[in-house]
Amino acid sequence: MNLTAQSRGADRVLPLRRWICVATVVSCLPYLLLKIAWIFGWTIGVDDAEFADTMRVANIATAGMELTAILIAVGLVAPWGKRIPAVLLAFPMWVATGLLVPVAVGSVLGGAIQVVTGGGNAYSGNDAMEGWVFAVVYGGFATQAVLLLAGFVLYARDRWHVVVDGGADNGGGRTGRLQNHLGAVFVAAAVIFTGQQLVWAVWGSAVFSDLTTAQRVFLVVGASAAAAGAAAATGLLRGKRLTPARLVLLWLGTAVTFTSALKDTVTYLALDTEALGGSARDPGNGALTLLVLLGSLAGAIGVAMRLAEESAGSEPTRNAPLSLPLA
């Protein structure tokens, strides 16, 4: 059975969801316009004359990510968003969750804690960039995180009944054993990631040195998300129900660990030893990062399989084709 067939109110879009998605698009525009200006050589808010040339590729990539966020927001309310395979919206939304949530919490909560504890204003700027740029960028990320997640929750609620109703005890179906193996791999990866992030938050590393309070909060948020996801996965491994709360924690935990490990992998491959520091280039660190990356992906696949089984019914027939939540 196809997950789309279990949609609830799929032909009706609540006004709240429309307004949320409109607000999401609006919140993306300042960051997108800033990136476009930098791409075309107008270094507004930047004191480095070579910034436009040295960062053009990165600016093009991040502008593309912002355009993707706008496309997701439109897809959550447009008719075509209910007809396309769900993975085309769910996967980029999952990645966006992993990228935006730690930054949003780290910038808002971490920035506030930094001010209260006397660490200074996290948005005061530096020698290369003016303070208002930090406010536009991180304020936009925080707003987008809240709005995109809210819009997607409403979209998922209307498309898949299991998101609201939850599943059954031991509801893994015929792929339950494989789901458990994938879940166990994710738990191991999440534990490693949690420990790594907490060590960096307390003692720093070659990559994270002279950390500000906001940066430490960012790392703690990532560790907390991974730990929460591991706890939710452990519950499923013990035969518990796939409740909405567990689904949210699994979504967040796998997303944060995946995107963080992906960023670390790209950084590891793109930068030289001097830029990263010797310990960051250690093969052991690279192996752990790869394990976290693959483990988080395994966890996400396991959750997708569980959703498919739950939507297909508690006891699918042996010969019935299993459809993952891709359509």
Steps between C-alpha positions, in 0.01 A plus 500: 500500500620846419536760772326755284188287504478561873477877462259689719339812359758502222286717270458777756771739611430685822545880486751473784727285286475746213596792723786305654642417158460858376686620810771242432559635150513857632750400771729348235519814286747715704759222512445411135532862384815542707653191339405619151669834569817323612495267199495798264785675679315749722666446838225658709563447869846355435830679557715252306550621141583146380194344663289493183764307307620260769150409622306503172463121476387474863256786451352336191458174693330663799278712274394177333415353839285802579318462169439137594344614828267730306408215267424275798275767652308534175473123465339470843194690376500467120292226334811345346641452850235234566556319171878465484683216678520600863875443515549804275366717782585287802871452427592869448279586798685242708834650397370851569397389849849377575659819372261758645398374845847500665581838343164646603523387862872569521466853364191602698540315830879495485516868410271589790702293747820656370368851567368411847826333603708797388641340187400790279260539211517206258376731221744785552694415185872457446784635288364338184123535536263757648272409787172545313603223259512252788156616613354457151660160444439333836172676565382375162615146575315496832180628340525253213555209738181576692285572195622215279456243775154631586393490136640151449331364812163621369578355157602163645194491725275533197692253283575210738268387778779327694662839571200591717367163614831328563566133440451173682722313744751288307366660182809435290320252277690257280806730478517540878828311536671716238356812664650389832842449343487845342378651826783339697755643258345844545507473879871417493570789263292740709683406819835565331376831361359609837827432677700678231283812509507520879879462508532779245255720693700465822861473385493613139690340213722585207192617312320660795751709694439808716128424500242763584203414719271498196728251325505275805121506512494408130706189574291407804181532294642259243598254772156527661322436170711191434446367852124556475490320166698210645257477794203491262666233286575293810132510589409357160768233534327394822167462320343833596251689285606751237334793675497850349756605763737217409457580132593865560807405703613249239451754224700762688771265625574336167486833317742679733752215508485454123547864405771558758695195387451600136637849569796352686568259213492778241726714719738209553531443126502863388746664740866430551674390817610850599147636471347225713775411742679171526256321729203580277679336207567185700364190320327397821290816498415444136390143573276611789345772286428248224343263754273776629405598145407145399338424835271801485401409144429144615278634776305716258447206264382288792246763601375525141451124493314510832268772368431291191417192708280695740308656213460166324337346806607302801533169310572546129468185295816319406465564128375857522752750359649734758504865399741727682376856567621621162168573335 
